[in-house]
Amino acid sequence: MTGTTLQALTPSSIDSQTGQPVLQWRFMAILTLTVIATILIIYQQTVLSTVAIWLRSETFTHGFFIFPISAYLIWMKRKSLAEIAPCPDYRGLLAMAGLGLGWLLADAGSVQVVAQLCLVAMIPVVVWTILGMQVTRAITFPLVFLFFAVPFGEFLIPPLMDFTADFVVTALQITGIPVYREGTFFTIPSGQWSVVEGCSGLRYLIASFTLGSLYGYLTYRSNKRRLIFAALSLIVPIFANGLRAYMIVMIAHLSNMQLALGVDHYIYGWVFFGIVMTLLFWIGAFWREDQSDQQRQENRIAVNTAHGAITSRGFAMAGVIIILVAAFWPAYAAYLNNRPIKTDGLTIKLPESNQGWNLQSTPLTDWQPHYVGTNAQIMRTYRKEDKVISVYLGYYRTQRQDAELINSQNYMIQQKNPVWSNVGETQRKISLHDKNEIIQQTLLRASNNRLLIWSWNSLEGTYTINPYLAKLLLAKAKLLGQRDDGAVIIITAPYEGTPESAAVSLQSFANDMLPAIDASLNQVAERETYAHE
């Protein structure tokens, strides 16, 4: 390739059959792959976080196969691509800058999934910028298919769990089996059941949608049929998972709790899922669209010869510029993250007594919320007359990955906790500092205890349970060089019967103690600010 990589291509490099610049395409393919590899190295922390999730989560293990499948789909279209003369499109630089800014905001707010989505989206933009819009359109699906590599969808787990519980309980009632339900837990005469994260069907849903989208692309030619089949691959597994859960409960019930438990539970589930997917593909095959060679010839993309004078130097320049645009954002993020961090020795001090509430030496229960990476935390129990309240404060000074207020590893109880069960979560409007605020209400139960829990986040004087608002506030503070601390406030009261009596106690505690709680959080924040100075 000597003498051609930095010059306009000569006629000797034109393929005699297709009339296309072979050497140019080889150079462009190598250049494009080099630019993509360079960007992935620049954003290696995001890449490594993605791979780490593929490794630890069975739900997203399929991510390892997405890039090879996409590469193979592009290879299948090599003849069509050979008919297109690539041409740099510098409009892609604006898109790259926008994705870089989105990645920066996500990184500042520690929203890992958004950072991963922005990084994957950079790959089609690289193709667009270096090779042009015609090439990008020709391989649109293989490029879009890359997004299935992003570990995305965990936010669907709670609604999927609720749907599965609704489906099973309704099916049992139709069958004539009496059911007592409390949240995602339900009891039938033969035993007790619960719908946990593994029963939500998210694994089936993601696997079905990934395979369904690929099958639709390979089987159909019209986008309408592809979209319809992709939609079916989303809807069918949701109902199939409900039916799967119902069948497992029924098998166990009819076998006197001897079958469909333990390993059988998972084996039956995957076998049933395999049957459902086989039926879906079999039915979809009746409407397959195969094109003849003549139709493919008619549908070929017209050869673009208008840019034949573009030199390889011009393509290389486009590659260099897009790398520079992509590299700016991680460099700025590194600058922000290199601020001095001093978080040792932080403690939260709550008053011994306040407004008639007196500190108790005995904890309310053995339960404690699970919050990872806190810089300071405290849990205390107060009593006022016949009211007993527990308060937990978790404080984050300099938030970062796995040490942040909004994190999937922060929860009231772990799934399958041997003692406590989460029997319901909802939002509730209460009064905080004489203002109506929305907080999270959780109900926990144990063999001899029931707890009503109110929780909310505090960020620079703003109370919220909205994770998106919290992340935006965090990102804003980091980008502007402001203090990015935050805290969770959790108050708990025991109850018997209905939780409303406990709600009265919690509201009374919030009215009396919230000023003291805020003052305690401000004190620890100011001590850390002084340490920096």
GUZAGU-45857 format. One line per field, with one value per residue (C-alpha): x, y, z; residue in three letters; residue number from 1. Coordinates in steps of 0.001 Angstrom, whole numbers. Example, Ala and Ser with C-alpha at 12.3 -4.5 7.8 and 13.67 -1.06 7.14 Angstrom:
// residues 2
x (12300 / 13670)
y (-4500 / -1060)
z (7800 / 7140)
type (Ala / Ser)
seq (1 / 2)
This chain:
// residues 533
x (0 / 3083 / 2459 / -1315 / -2200 / -1379 / -2272 / -5341 / -5966 / -4704 / -6710 / -4672 / -6443 / -9875 / -11473 / -12091 / -15455 / -17048 / -15261 / -14571 / -11383 / -10301 / -7227 / -9240 / -11800 / -9081 / -7433 / -10760 / -11715 / -8373 / -8618 / -12174 / -11328 / -8230 / -10243 / -12890 / -10208 / -8511 / -11750 / -12450 / -8970 / -9555 / -12835 / -11366 / -12951 / -16397 / -15436 / -14139 / -17278 / -19365 / -17292 / -17405 / -21201 / -21109 / -18903 / -20889 / -24469 / -26094 / -28690 / -26101 / -23643 / -24886 / -22914 / -19806 / -21484 / -22914 / -19765 / -18823 / -22389 / -22409 / -19050 / -20357 / -23507 / -21320 / -19106 / -22212 / -22862 / -19334 / -20438 / -23034 / -20523 / -17978 / -20382 / -20259 / -17457 / -16837 / -16756 / -16027 / -19014 / -17848 / -21379 / -20650 / -18219 / -21159 / -22818 / -19559 / -19260 / -22854 / -22216 / -19001 / -20890 / -23545 / -20821 / -19265 / -22596 / -23208 / -19702 / -20080 / -23420 / -22120 / -24860 / -22938 / -25536 / -25856 / -22077 / -22059 / -24846 / -22995 / -19801 / -21538 / -23298 / -19893 / -19148 / -21868 / -20845 / -17241 / -18525 / -20691 / -17884 / -15185 / -17128 / -20181 / -23946 / -24417 / -22188 / -23854 / -27312 / -26175 / -25163 / -27701 / -28936 / -25475 / -24532 / -27789 / -27428 / -24336 / -26620 / -27657 / -24165 / -25095 / -26250 / -29561 / -32993 / -32624 / -35105 / -37754 / -37320 / -39847 / -42719 / -41976 / -42070 / -45419 / -46826 / -45650 / -47207 / -50475 / -50516 / -49844 / -52307 / -55040 / -54393 / -54513 / -57793 / -59273 / -58072 / -59991 / -57015 / -57361 / -54555 / -53473 / -51188 / -48994 / -46851 / -44933 / -45460 / -48449 / -49618 / -51660 / -52761 / -49674 / -47048 / -45656 / -44217 / -42541 / -41678 / -38030 / -35735 / -34895 / -38617 / -39137 / -38417 / -35876 / -33434 / -36101 / -37157 / -33640 / -32747 / -36013 / -35698 / -32063 / -32749 / -36052 / -34483 / -31708 / -34166 / -36422 / -33502 / -32335 / -35809 / -37656 / -36824 / -39528 / -38905 / -42584 / -42379 / -39080 / -40554 / -43674 / -41622 / -39321 / -42399 / -43735 / -40389 / -40882 / -44514 / -44560 / -41852 / -43602 / -46789 / -44812 / -42893 / -46153 / -47389 / -44051 / -44295 / -47896 / -46974 / -44116 / -46439 / -49039 / -46500 / -45236 / -48790 / -50033 / -46883 / -47229 / -44182 / -41924 / -41306 / -40408 / -38296 / -34567 / -32725 / -35952 / -37337 / -34706 / -34586 / -38345 / -38142 / -35454 / -37003 / -40325 / -38611 / -36897 / -40228 / -41839 / -38999 / -39064 / -42790 / -42319 / -39638 / -41627 / -44737 / -42654 / -41169 / -44556 / -44172 / -40488 / -39368 / -36638 / -35350 / -34214 / -30853 / -32638 / -34417 / -31151 / -29595 / -32467 / -32226 / -28499 / -27357 / -26324 / -22586 / -21411 / -18721 / -19091 / -16242 / -13642 / -11002 / -10919 / -7445 / -6529 / -4975 / -8450 / -9866 / -6978 / -7535 / -11186 / -10063 / -7603 / -10140 / -12821 / -10330 / -9430 / -13100 / -13776 / -10697 / -11538 / -14309 / -12412 / -9525 / -11841 / -13409 / -9919 / -9234 / -12420 / -11746 / -8218 / -9521 / -8109 / -10277 / -10096 / -12925 / -11271 / -12579 / -16009 / -18689 / -22338 / -23479 / -27144 / -28460 / -29121 / -32566 / -34616 / -38250 / -39078 / -37367 / -34776 / -31966 / -32345 / -29545 / -31489 / -31979 / -35497 / -34761 / -31801 / -32688 / -30452 / -30565 / -27754 / -25848 / -22420 / -19463 / -20793 / -18244 / -20223 / -23331 / -25280 / -28366 / -30075 / -33375 / -35465 / -38487 / -41129 / -43875 / -45224 / -43621 / -40398 / -38570 / -35342 / -33361 / -30574 / -28346 / -25919 / -23613 / -21548 / -18968 / -17254 / -19461 / -17971 / -18720 / -19704 / -19573 / -22636 / -26069 / -27963 / -26718 / -28399 / -26556 / -28343 / -31545 / -33677 / -33169 / -31420 / -33466 / -34148 / -33227 / -33604 / -35391 / -37018 / -39304 / -40195 / -43972 / -44604 / -43095 / -44917 / -44546 / -46182 / -46618 / -45651 / -44759 / -41072 / -40237 / -43900 / -43585 / -45213 / -42533 / -42708 / -40901 / -40475 / -42586 / -41551 / -43209 / -41049 / -42156 / -40445 / -41900 / -42722 / -42154 / -43548 / -41881 / -43057 / -40119 / -39958 / -36866 / -35664 / -32432 / -30996 / -28741 / -27693 / -30996 / -33128 / -35226 / -35981 / -36517 / -36239 / -32976 / -32736 / -33009 / -30456 / -28019 / -28538 / -27846 / -24707 / -23511 / -24178 / -22211 / -19228 / -19055 / -19266 / -16673 / -19202 / -19608 / -21140 / -22144 / -25481 / -27260 / -30077 / -32508 / -34468 / -36908 / -38646 / -41520 / -43018 / -46702 / -49383 / -52384 / -52379 / -49330 / -51223 / -50620 / -46896 / -47263 / -48526 / -45455 / -43105 / -44670 / -44371 / -40719 / -39999 / -41636 / -39612 / -36259 / -35645 / -34019 / -31585 / -30918 / -30188 / -27901 / -25975 / -25483 / -24399 / -21841 / -20160 / -20202 / -18605 / -15907 / -14917 / -14950 / -12606 / -10321 / -9921 / -8978)
y (0 / 2207 / 5448 / 5162 / 5694 / 9382 / 10111 / 10061 / 6503 / 5607 / 3749 / 599 / 236 / -96 / -3549 / -4740 / -6359 / -3844 / -736 / 250 / 1410 / -1785 / -333 / 2628 / 363 / -1697 / 1439 / 2855 / -346 / -418 / 3299 / 2999 / 2 / 1796 / 4874 / 2749 / 796 / 4052 / 5492 / 2297 / 2562 / 6213 / 5245 / 2074 / 2586 / 2538 / -493 / -2335 / -1523 / -3005 / -6187 / -6531 / -6624 / -9198 / -11370 / -11174 / -11093 / -13996 / -11538 / -9707 / -12472 / -12246 / -8992 / -10978 / -12144 / -8837 / -7381 / -10589 / -10919 / -7280 / -7753 / -10849 / -9017 / -6259 / -8855 / -10361 / -6989 / -6534 / -6815 / -4074 / -1918 / -2378 / -524 / 2623 / 5132 / 6227 / 9923 / 11687 / 13514 / 16094 / 16593 / 13518 / 15563 / 17482 / 14210 / 12972 / 16157 / 15716 / 12098 / 13119 / 15743 / 13158 / 10766 / 13513 / 14282 / 10575 / 10118 / 13145 / 11836 / 8229 / 7028 / 4080 / 2825 / 6224 / 6463 / 2999 / 3929 / 7090 / 5113 / 2490 / 5266 / 6702 / 3663 / 4388 / 8057 / 7091 / 5120 / 8053 / 10607 / 8618 / 6572 / 8764 / 8487 / 6048 / 3435 / 4014 / 3494 / 270 / -1245 / 459 / -2701 / -4161 / -801 / -487 / -4117 / -3023 / -1375 / -4837 / -5047 / -2367 / -3880 / -2062 / -2790 / -3347 / -528 / -2872 / -5425 / -3935 / -3538 / -6977 / -8493 / -6820 / -8029 / -11593 / -11565 / -10156 / -12781 / -15731 / -14654 / -13998 / -17359 / -19162 / -17481 / -18463 / -22008 / -21982 / -21985 / -19567 / -17030 / -14510 / -11845 / -9230 / -7303 / -9825 / -12546 / -14851 / -17907 / -20864 / -23923 / -25922 / -23295 / -19788 / -18177 / -14919 / -13239 / -12165 / -10508 / -13823 / -14380 / -11003 / -12434 / -9754 / -12403 / -13902 / -10464 / -9335 / -12681 / -12743 / -9166 / -9668 / -12911 / -11630 / -8495 / -10525 / -13100 / -10381 / -8717 / -11973 / -13286 / -10209 / -7442 / -4879 / -2743 / -3016 / -6789 / -6483 / -3978 / -6091 / -9200 / -7244 / -5922 / -9473 / -10611 / -7983 / -8745 / -12555 / -13227 / -10992 / -13068 / -16292 / -15554 / -15088 / -18407 / -20039 / -18835 / -20021 / -23463 / -23811 / -22957 / -25416 / -28233 / -27738 / -27493 / -30644 / -32595 / -31648 / -29346 / -32126 / -30824 / -27466 / -26417 / -25707 / -26593 / -27868 / -24355 / -22966 / -25971 / -25861 / -22116 / -22255 / -25292 / -23464 / -20328 / -22394 / -23852 / -20392 / -18941 / -21930 / -21452 / -17707 / -18265 / -21079 / -18912 / -15957 / -18117 / -18276 / -14615 / -14726 / -12623 / -14040 / -11907 / -13338 / -12416 / -10179 / -8286 / -7859 / -6473 / -3999 / -2924 / -2323 / 1049 / 3273 / 3738 / 7071 / 8389 / 12061 / 12026 / 10022 / 12747 / 12549 / 11535 / 9054 / 11960 / 13484 / 10290 / 10052 / 13669 / 12890 / 9996 / 12147 / 14928 / 12584 / 11014 / 14469 / 15391 / 12100 / 12390 / 15856 / 14644 / 11908 / 14346 / 16899 / 14174 / 13154 / 16786 / 16945 / 13609 / 14619 / 17053 / 16390 / 13946 / 13803 / 11878 / 10078 / 10502 / 11863 / 11237 / 12197 / 13316 / 13302 / 15040 / 13093 / 14668 / 17124 / 18249 / 15507 / 12751 / 10950 / 8716 / 5038 / 2560 / -385 / -509 / -792 / -4063 / -5878 / -4456 / -1882 / -548 / -1502 / 1501 / 979 / 3347 / 5856 / 8290 / 8399 / 6681 / 6445 / 4611 / 5594 / 4950 / 7661 / 7509 / 10102 / 8932 / 5772 / 6470 / 4671 / 5705 / 4574 / 6975 / 6103 / 8676 / 7741 / 10527 / 10722 / 13482 / 13027 / 10764 / 8313 / 4871 / 2432 / 5246 / 7234 / 8054 / 6625 / 3097 / -228 / -1720 / 631 / -958 / -1620 / -5393 / -7891 / -10297 / -13585 / -12099 / -14908 / -12678 / -9705 / -9486 / -6406 / -6541 / -3246 / -4 / 3132 / 6886 / 9080 / 12810 / 14081 / 17401 / 18268 / 21746 / 22698 / 21789 / 18856 / 16413 / 13011 / 10263 / 6501 / 4318 / 702 / -2041 / -4775 / -7838 / -10497 / -13317 / -11047 / -7547 / -5167 / -1897 / 1219 / 3007 / 6498 / 7433 / 10325 / 11876 / 15246 / 17071 / 20620 / 21360 / 19616 / 16634 / 14110 / 10420 / 10945 / 9214 / 11190 / 14530 / 13377 / 12380 / 15690 / 17638 / 15570 / 16081 / 19824 / 20145 / 18213 / 20076 / 23442 / 22471 / 22690 / 20451 / 17159 / 15625 / 13998 / 11986 / 9521 / 10005 / 6941 / 6883 / 3734 / 2884 / -470 / -1178 / -3781 / -4215 / -1259 / 1007 / 4300 / 4537 / 4295 / 6960 / 9413 / 8707 / 9151 / 12472 / 13708 / 12668 / 14388 / 17618 / 17677 / 16178 / 17144 / 20517 / 18709 / 16035 / 18680 / 20492 / 17280 / 16668 / 20272 / 19955 / 16940 / 18648 / 21800 / 19815 / 18215 / 21595 / 22946 / 19935 / 20787 / 24333)
z (0 / -142 / -1946 / -1732 / 1912 / 1798 / -1815 / -4010 / -5165 / -8611 / -11278 / -10582 / -7270 / -8891 / -8854 / -12444 / -11577 / -9225 / -10462 / -6837 / -5067 / -3257 / -1581 / -370 / 1304 / 2984 / 4266 / 5443 / 7256 / 9070 / 9874 / 11214 / 13402 / 14680 / 15648 / 17402 / 19287 / 20305 / 21680 / 23613 / 25159 / 26043 / 27740 / 29213 / 32643 / 31068 / 28986 / 32056 / 34045 / 31232 / 31028 / 34827 / 34694 / 31875 / 34077 / 37304 / 36033 / 34200 / 32906 / 30798 / 29890 / 26299 / 26017 / 25117 / 21892 / 20675 / 19097 / 17221 / 15910 / 14771 / 13035 / 11250 / 10100 / 8640 / 6953 / 5319 / 3670 / 2346 / -1306 / -877 / 978 / -1826 / -4132 / -1990 / -2183 / 1453 / 2147 / 5494 / 6996 / 9521 / 10853 / 12921 / 15001 / 16491 / 17427 / 18955 / 21011 / 22226 / 23212 / 24962 / 26962 / 27801 / 28951 / 31093 / 32777 / 33367 / 34769 / 37039 / 38264 / 38483 / 36140 / 34777 / 32304 / 30587 / 30273 / 28689 / 26278 / 25222 / 24619 / 22465 / 20520 / 19647 / 17463 / 14844 / 14975 / 14139 / 11142 / 10071 / 10419 / 8625 / 6071 / 5515 / 5846 / 2939 / 4559 / 7927 / 6439 / 4766 / 8122 / 10389 / 12109 / 12911 / 14436 / 16410 / 17529 / 19498 / 22066 / 23274 / 24783 / 27343 / 30679 / 30644 / 32091 / 35835 / 36456 / 35011 / 37815 / 40322 / 37797 / 36321 / 39814 / 40479 / 37149 / 37791 / 41266 / 39852 / 37109 / 39431 / 42109 / 39535 / 37844 / 41201 / 42082 / 38699 / 39334 / 42615 / 44995 / 47934 / 48105 / 50720 / 49264 / 50908 / 48434 / 46315 / 48953 / 48788 / 50697 / 49428 / 51428 / 50452 / 51297 / 51052 / 47913 / 46982 / 43706 / 43961 / 41420 / 39770 / 39141 / 37492 / 34053 / 33131 / 31888 / 29617 / 28428 / 27475 / 25880 / 23934 / 22679 / 21643 / 19785 / 18405 / 16953 / 15331 / 13989 / 12573 / 10803 / 9215 / 8355 / 7084 / 4631 / 5455 / 8511 / 9429 / 9910 / 11733 / 14188 / 14727 / 15476 / 17795 / 19655 / 19998 / 21370 / 24106 / 24940 / 24729 / 27375 / 29933 / 29795 / 29329 / 32524 / 34413 / 33048 / 33925 / 37534 / 37788 / 36420 / 38919 / 41810 / 40528 / 40034 / 43566 / 44947 / 43199 / 44148 / 47834 / 47532 / 46220 / 42671 / 41061 / 44037 / 44192 / 40985 / 39390 / 39701 / 37320 / 34991 / 34399 / 33832 / 31132 / 29426 / 29263 / 27948 / 25245 / 24170 / 24032 / 21927 / 19563 / 19021 / 18483 / 15828 / 14204 / 13887 / 12675 / 9916 / 8168 / 7183 / 6250 / 3311 / 1116 / -1729 / -5020 / -6512 / -9010 / -6210 / -4332 / -7503 / -7906 / -4271 / -4288 / -3094 / -5955 / -6309 / -4993 / -7341 / -6516 / -3994 / -5862 / -5467 / -1665 / -506 / 2154 / 4023 / 4271 / 5784 / 8232 / 9248 / 9990 / 12181 / 14102 / 14680 / 15963 / 18402 / 19710 / 20148 / 21956 / 24187 / 25545 / 27869 / 29753 / 30146 / 31758 / 33916 / 35106 / 36011 / 38083 / 39777 / 40798 / 43391 / 46883 / 48822 / 52601 / 54158 / 57065 / 60572 / 59694 / 62310 / 62691 / 66132 / 67080 / 70218 / 73423 / 73648 / 71645 / 71781 / 74284 / 72264 / 74392 / 73125 / 74069 / 74673 / 73247 / 69451 / 68093 / 66214 / 64674 / 61241 / 59555 / 55974 / 53599 / 52210 / 50650 / 50699 / 53228 / 54665 / 57893 / 59203 / 62409 / 63650 / 66902 / 68680 / 70361 / 72649 / 73428 / 75751 / 74084 / 70705 / 69730 / 66543 / 64936 / 62737 / 60285 / 58585 / 55813 / 54643 / 51414 / 51134 / 47756 / 45698 / 43213 / 41805 / 44575 / 47127 / 46178 / 47480 / 44500 / 43926 / 43163 / 46148 / 48554 / 49814 / 52867 / 52861 / 50650 / 48567 / 50382 / 53749 / 56314 / 58838 / 57133 / 54107 / 52080 / 51732 / 49994 / 48733 / 47716 / 47611 / 50209 / 50694 / 54148 / 55748 / 56112 / 57404 / 56786 / 53098 / 51360 / 50189 / 48498 / 50409 / 49982 / 52275 / 52887 / 54904 / 56425 / 58327 / 60417 / 62473 / 65435 / 64064 / 61501 / 60557 / 58739 / 57110 / 55634 / 53655 / 51516 / 50255 / 51183 / 48712 / 49537 / 51247 / 48586 / 49658 / 46935 / 46236 / 42482 / 41472 / 38212 / 39993 / 42552 / 39808 / 37990 / 41186 / 41738 / 38153 / 38357 / 41598 / 40223 / 36922 / 38674 / 41273 / 44096 / 47135 / 46013 / 49332 / 50077 / 52738 / 53172 / 56051 / 57183 / 60100 / 61286 / 63618 / 64675 / 64176 / 64737 / 62491 / 60113 / 59711 / 60079 / 63828 / 63117 / 60416 / 63052 / 65194 / 62244 / 61264 / 64850 / 64953 / 61624 / 62826 / 66042 / 65052 / 61414 / 62275 / 64603 / 61947 / 59301 / 61736 / 62412 / 58677 / 58138 / 60929 / 59386 / 55977 / 57356 / 59167 / 55855 / 54085 / 56762 / 56289 / 52609 / 53452)
type (Met / Thr / Gly / Thr / Thr / Leu / Gln / Ala / Leu / Thr / Pro / Ser / Ser / Ile / Asp / Ser / Gln / Thr / Gly / Gln / Pro / Val / Leu / Gln / Trp / Arg / Phe / Met / Ala / Ile / Leu / Thr / Leu / Thr / Val / Ile / Ala / Thr / Ile / Leu / Ile / Ile / Tyr / Gln / Gln / Thr / Val / Leu / Ser / Thr / Val / Ala / Ile / Trp / Leu / Arg / Ser / Glu / Thr / Phe / Thr / His / Gly / Phe / Phe / Ile / Phe / Pro / Ile / Ser / Ala / Tyr / Leu / Ile / Trp / Met / Lys / Arg / Lys / Ser / Leu / Ala / Glu / Ile / Ala / Pro / Cys / Pro / Asp / Tyr / Arg / Gly / Leu / Leu / Ala / Met / Ala / Gly / Leu / Gly / Leu / Gly / Trp / Leu / Leu / Ala / Asp / Ala / Gly / Ser / Val / Gln / Val / Val / Ala / Gln / Leu / Cys / Leu / Val / Ala / Met / Ile / Pro / Val / Val / Val / Trp / Thr / Ile / Leu / Gly / Met / Gln / Val / Thr / Arg / Ala / Ile / Thr / Phe / Pro / Leu / Val / Phe / Leu / Phe / Phe / Ala / Val / Pro / Phe / Gly / Glu / Phe / Leu / Ile / Pro / Pro / Leu / Met / Asp / Phe / Thr / Ala / Asp / Phe / Val / Val / Thr / Ala / Leu / Gln / Ile / Thr / Gly / Ile / Pro / Val / Tyr / Arg / Glu / Gly / Thr / Phe / Phe / Thr / Ile / Pro / Ser / Gly / Gln / Trp / Ser / Val / Val / Glu / Gly / Cys / Ser / Gly / Leu / Arg / Tyr / Leu / Ile / Ala / Ser / Phe / Thr / Leu / Gly / Ser / Leu / Tyr / Gly / Tyr / Leu / Thr / Tyr / Arg / Ser / Asn / Lys / Arg / Arg / Leu / Ile / Phe / Ala / Ala / Leu / Ser / Leu / Ile / Val / Pro / Ile / Phe / Ala / Asn / Gly / Leu / Arg / Ala / Tyr / Met / Ile / Val / Met / Ile / Ala / His / Leu / Ser / Asn / Met / Gln / Leu / Ala / Leu / Gly / Val / Asp / His / Tyr / Ile / Tyr / Gly / Trp / Val / Phe / Phe / Gly / Ile / Val / Met / Thr / Leu / Leu / Phe / Trp / Ile / Gly / Ala / Phe / Trp / Arg / Glu / Asp / Gln / Ser / Asp / Gln / Gln / Arg / Gln / Glu / Asn / Arg / Ile / Ala / Val / Asn / Thr / Ala / His / Gly / Ala / Ile / Thr / Ser / Arg / Gly / Phe / Ala / Met / Ala / Gly / Val / Ile / Ile / Ile / Leu / Val / Ala / Ala / Phe / Trp / Pro / Ala / Tyr / Ala / Ala / Tyr / Leu / Asn / Asn / Arg / Pro / Ile / Lys / Thr / Asp / Gly / Leu / Thr / Ile / Lys / Leu / Pro / Glu / Ser / Asn / Gln / Gly / Trp / Asn / Leu / Gln / Ser / Thr / Pro / Leu / Thr / Asp / Trp / Gln / Pro / His / Tyr / Val / Gly / Thr / Asn / Ala / Gln / Ile / Met / Arg / Thr / Tyr / Arg / Lys / Glu / Asp / Lys / Val / Ile / Ser / Val / Tyr / Leu / Gly / Tyr / Tyr / Arg / Thr / Gln / Arg / Gln / Asp / Ala / Glu / Leu / Ile / Asn / Ser / Gln / Asn / Tyr / Met / Ile / Gln / Gln / Lys / Asn / Pro / Val / Trp / Ser / Asn / Val / Gly / Glu / Thr / Gln / Arg / Lys / Ile / Ser / Leu / His / Asp / Lys / Asn / Glu / Ile / Ile / Gln / Gln / Thr / Leu / Leu / Arg / Ala / Ser / Asn / Asn / Arg / Leu / Leu / Ile / Trp / Ser / Trp / Asn / Ser / Leu / Glu / Gly / Thr / Tyr / Thr / Ile / Asn / Pro / Tyr / Leu / Ala / Lys / Leu / Leu / Leu / Ala / Lys / Ala / Lys / Leu / Leu / Gly / Gln / Arg / Asp / Asp / Gly / Ala / Val / Ile / Ile / Ile / Thr / Ala / Pro / Tyr / Glu / Gly / Thr / Pro / Glu / Ser / Ala / Ala / Val / Ser / Leu / Gln / Ser / Phe / Ala / Asn / Asp / Met / Leu / Pro / Ala / Ile / Asp / Ala / Ser / Leu / Asn / Gln / Val / Ala / Glu / Arg / Glu / Thr / Tyr / Ala / His / Glu)
seq (1 / 2 / 3 / 4 / 5 / 6 / 7 / 8 / 9 / 10 / 11 / 12 / 13 / 14 / 15 / 16 / 17 / 18 / 19 / 20 / 21 / 22 / 23 / 24 / 25 / 26 / 27 / 28 / 29 / 30 / 31 / 32 / 33 / 34 / 35 / 36 / 37 / 38 / 39 / 40 / 41 / 42 / 43 / 44 / 45 / 46 / 47 / 48 / 49 / 50 / 51 / 52 / 53 / 54 / 55 / 56 / 57 / 58 / 59 / 60 / 61 / 62 / 63 / 64 / 65 / 66 / 67 / 68 / 69 / 70 / 71 / 72 / 73 / 74 / 75 / 76 / 77 / 78 / 79 / 80 / 81 / 82 / 83 / 84 / 85 / 86 / 87 / 88 / 89 / 90 / 91 / 92 / 93 / 94 / 95 / 96 / 97 / 98 / 99 / 100 / 101 / 102 / 103 / 104 / 105 / 106 / 107 / 108 / 109 / 110 / 111 / 112 / 113 / 114 / 115 / 116 / 117 / 118 / 119 / 120 / 121 / 122 / 123 / 124 / 125 / 126 / 127 / 128 / 129 / 130 / 131 / 132 / 133 / 134 / 135 / 136 / 137 / 138 / 139 / 140 / 141 / 142 / 143 / 144 / 145 / 146 / 147 / 148 / 149 / 150 / 151 / 152 / 153 / 154 / 155 / 156 / 157 / 158 / 159 / 160 / 161 / 162 / 163 / 164 / 165 / 166 / 167 / 168 / 169 / 170 / 171 / 172 / 173 / 174 / 175 / 176 / 177 / 178 / 179 / 180 / 181 / 182 / 183 / 184 / 185 / 186 / 187 / 188 / 189 / 190 / 191 / 192 / 193 / 194 / 195 / 196 / 197 / 198 / 199 / 200 / 201 / 202 / 203 / 204 / 205 / 206 / 207 / 208 / 209 / 210 / 211 / 212 / 213 / 214 / 215 / 216 / 217 / 218 / 219 / 220 / 221 / 222 / 223 / 224 / 225 / 226 / 227 / 228 / 229 / 230 / 231 / 232 / 233 / 234 / 235 / 236 / 237 / 238 / 239 / 240 / 241 / 242 / 243 / 244 / 245 / 246 / 247 / 248 / 249 / 250 / 251 / 252 / 253 / 254 / 255 / 256 / 257 / 258 / 259 / 260 / 261 / 262 / 263 / 264 / 265 / 266 / 267 / 268 / 269 / 270 / 271 / 272 / 273 / 274 / 275 / 276 / 277 / 278 / 279 / 280 / 281 / 282 / 283 / 284 / 285 / 286 / 287 / 288 / 289 / 290 / 291 / 292 / 293 / 294 / 295 / 296 / 297 / 298 / 299 / 300 / 301 / 302 / 303 / 304 / 305 / 306 / 307 / 308 / 309 / 310 / 311 / 312 / 313 / 314 / 315 / 316 / 317 / 318 / 319 / 320 / 321 / 322 / 323 / 324 / 325 / 326 / 327 / 328 / 329 / 330 / 331 / 332 / 333 / 334 / 335 / 336 / 337 / 338 / 339 / 340 / 341 / 342 / 343 / 344 / 345 / 346 / 347 / 348 / 349 / 350 / 351 / 352 / 353 / 354 / 355 / 356 / 357 / 358 / 359 / 360 / 361 / 362 / 363 / 364 / 365 / 366 / 367 / 368 / 369 / 370 / 371 / 372 / 373 / 374 / 375 / 376 / 377 / 378 / 379 / 380 / 381 / 382 / 383 / 384 / 385 / 386 / 387 / 388 / 389 / 390 / 391 / 392 / 393 / 394 / 395 / 396 / 397 / 398 / 399 / 400 / 401 / 402 / 403 / 404 / 405 / 406 / 407 / 408 / 409 / 410 / 411 / 412 / 413 / 414 / 415 / 416 / 417 / 418 / 419 / 420 / 421 / 422 / 423 / 424 / 425 / 426 / 427 / 428 / 429 / 430 / 431 / 432 / 433 / 434 / 435 / 436 / 437 / 438 / 439 / 440 / 441 / 442 / 443 / 444 / 445 / 446 / 447 / 448 / 449 / 450 / 451 / 452 / 453 / 454 / 455 / 456 / 457 / 458 / 459 / 460 / 461 / 462 / 463 / 464 / 465 / 466 / 467 / 468 / 469 / 470 / 471 / 472 / 473 / 474 / 475 / 476 / 477 / 478 / 479 / 480 / 481 / 482 / 483 / 484 / 485 / 486 / 487 / 488 / 489 / 490 / 491 / 492 / 493 / 494 / 495 / 496 / 497 / 498 / 499 / 500 / 501 / 502 / 503 / 504 / 505 / 506 / 507 / 508 / 509 / 510 / 511 / 512 / 513 / 514 / 515 / 516 / 517 / 518 / 519 / 520 / 521 / 522 / 523 / 524 / 525 / 526 / 527 / 528 / 529 / 530 / 531 / 532 / 533)
